[in-house]
Amino acid sequence: MKGRFKYNLYFYLNGLETMIIFETNMGNIHINVDAEKAPISAQNFIDYVNDGFYDGTIFHRVIKNFMIQGGGFIEDMSQKETKAEIENEANNGLKNAKYTLAMARTNAPHSASSQFFINISDNSFLDYPGQDGWGYCVFGEVTEGQDVVDKIGAVATGNHGGHADVPNDAVIVNKAYIK
């Protein structure tokens, strides 16, 4: 918590936008995170990027015309150990529009940790307040590589490692870093 405030204050004072690059085996995705409207989620994501957590992970869930999800599994479908869960910031005015980045979570509203998804269509039913009264927190958007997101969203999927909607050919995040 201590580091989050200091880091976010740094962004506000310097007027910086934080650009994250995901180098995947299907191309690069550039993401701007919004540390002003979703400071906890943005800082959490930045911390995972800085720790190298996403390097070697896969997009493990792809649902056509809905979203692509990553940030939790490696290619053999082993789940990576994560940090503590974070507070849901879905009430920040940002919408689950096409090419936005949001925190994935379970049915528990404050259960997000490392997993994220990129909306590949407008998914307003995920917005705050949502069916469960919470919604899914949007904290960034894809600024380059929308074609890569679309390619990932169109891959063939199946059941693997006890999970559904897993790409038949792994979509790997080779490296994630701040530009």
N, C-alpha and C positions, 0 to 999 in steps of 0.2 A: 504494500500500500504506500509506503514512504516513497519508493522510487517512482510510482505512478504519478503522483502529484508533481514532483520535480520535473519529470520528463514532459508532462503535458504543459506545464508552465513554460518550459523552454519553447515548445511549439507555438504557444500563444504569443509570447514576447517577440519571437523572431518572425512571426507570420509565415511559417513554413507549412507547406503541404507535405505529407509523408507519402512518398511513392514506394510501393513494394513491387518488386518484380518476381514473378514465379516463372522459372525456366522449366518447362515440361517437355516430355518427349513428343508432344504434338505442337509445340511452339510456345512463345512467351505471352504472359498475361501481365499487364501493368495495372496496378490497383492503387487508387488514392484512398487513404483512410481519413475519416472525419473525427479528429481528436476533440473538436469543439462540441459536437452534438452527442458523441458517444465516447467520452473519455476513458471509461473503464474497459469497454470492448476494444477500442483502438489500441490502448496501451497493452492489453492482454495479448492481442495479435502481434504487435510490434515485439513484445518480449519473446514470444515463441519464435518469431523470425530471427531475432538477434541470437537466440540460443541455438539456432540451426535445427530446431525441432521438425520443421516441415520438409527438410531435405530428405529425399528418399521415401516420402509418404506418397500415397496414391489418392486419386479421386475414386473413392470406393462405392459411391452411390450416384447413379445417373438415371434420372427419370425424364424422358423426352418431353419437351414442351413444359417443363416445370423447373428443374434445378439440377446442378451438379454439386456434389458434396465431397469434401476432403478434410484432411487435417487430423486423422486419428489412426489410420492403419498403414502398414507397409504391405508390400506386394503379396506376401504369403497370408494376408488377412489377419496378421497378429496386430492387436491393438497396442498403441504406444501408451506409456504411462504419462499422465498429465498432471498439471498443477491444480490448485484448488478451483472450484467452480466460481463463476462471477455473477454479479447482480445483473438482472435483465434490464436493459436500457431501451426497450422497444418504444417507450413513450417519449421519443425524441423528435418526432415530426418527420423522420425519414421513412420512406415507403419502400416496400418490397417490389420495386419496379425492375424491368428487364435490365440485366447487367449490374445489379447492385450486389454487394457482399453483405451477408448477414451471419449471425452466430447460429449454429445448429445447437439443439438442446433436446432433452427428453421431454416428457409431458410435464415435468416439474419446471416452473417458470425460471428459476434461478440455477439451472443445471448446466449452462454452457461452460465449456473449458477451451479446448483447442480446436474443435471441429467447426467448420464454417461451410456455407454454401453460397453459390453464385446463382441468382435467379436467371433463368433463360427465357422467362416470359414475365408479364406483369402478374404478380401473385398477391393482390390486395387482401385476400383472405388471411394472409400471414401478418398483416399490419396490426399495430396496437389499435383497439384492445383485443382483437382476435377472439376466436371461439372460446378460448380458455380464460379470457379477460386480460391476457398479457400480450400475445403476439411475439414476433421474432425480431430481434434487434438488428437493424441495418446500420452498418458503420463504415461503409465504403462503396466505391463503384469502380468498375473496370473502365479505364480510360484508353487503353490500347489492347489489342488482342481479342476483340469481340469475336473475330472469325475463329480464333482458337477455342474460345468458350463454346461457340456453335458447333465446331467439329467434335469437341468432347461430348456435348449434349446429344450428338447423333450416333455415338458408338453403339455397337451391339452389346447387350447385357444379358446376364443370366444369374443363376444362384451359385455362389462360391463361398466356402468357409462358413456356411450357415447364414449367409446374408443374401438378400435379393437385390436386384438392380445393380449388380457389380459388373463393370466392363469386362468383356471376355478377354480382351487384350489390355493389360494394365496401362493406365494413364498415370505416369509417374511425375511427381514434382522433383526434378533433379536438384534444384537449388532455389531457395527463396532468400531474397536480400532487400535491403533498403537502398534505394538509389540516391 
